[in-house]
């Protein structure tokens, strides 16, 4: 996905258009660059869309290349697992959460907030 271009506001949050829903994997994650912030945009089996930092807090590698199991994204390198709703790791080796971002889907467009929810 390319860098985001369209910005909208909602409840004091700036949302940036990131992609269309059909550009995401049916289940899994894709990397997006949102004004220089690398994010993993995740779509679950039930169709929910989440956004979190794309860099593992343990090994500094891309989380979007990992596997999604329900609401847990697993880092491909050492197996750290992060809840895509909260950013919290579920156990070692990662101990530091990653940021999660607000997401809204309007029609077939995915918008991501630029301020982390858990900052």
Helices and strands as residue ranges (DSSP letters): E 7-10, E 13-20, G 21-23, E 28-34, E 37-43, E 49-53, G 63-65, E 67-69, E 72-74, E 81-83, E 100-106, E 109-116
